[in-house]
Amino acid sequence: MNRLYPIGIQNFEKLRKGGFVYVDKTALIHRLVSTGGYYFFGRPRRFGKSLMISTLESYFEGRKDLFQGLAIEK
């Protein structure tokens, strides 16, 4: 099986539709959204902030097709 690693890809849709390796952290995103409040994402460069924001954007746009097979789908 040939695995594609998403080097430099910061768009959730492109990552999911491109067949790249994705570590599912959507359960944590659901918990983050469910608890509400303000959050500061203070992480180093190249640590997934843009991908997380793109994932949240897809979630709030209701893009259920992108979340098939992930924890947040439940």
Beta strands, then each sheet from edge to edge (+ up, - down):
end
